[in-house]
Amino acid sequence: MPAASRTLATAVFITDPKTHETLLLPPGAEVSDPAIADQITHPEAWAPEPPRPSRRIKAEAP
């Protein structure tokens, strides 16, 4: 199963895990790489996740 993508609410600096360069990720960037997401530890850096749909099953009317 592919990693879930999350969206940044603010700009953050991270270190690219492959090149070791410092990168600036802008607000609105989608992050799906766990090696990058693990570097972003401040909870307010992330945009709020949309609410999950309810799993309630509607009863059918008789």
Secondary structure, 3 states (H helix, E strand, C coil): CCCCCEEECCCEEEECCCCCCEEEECCCCEECCHHHHCCCCCHHHECCCCCCCCCCCCCCCC
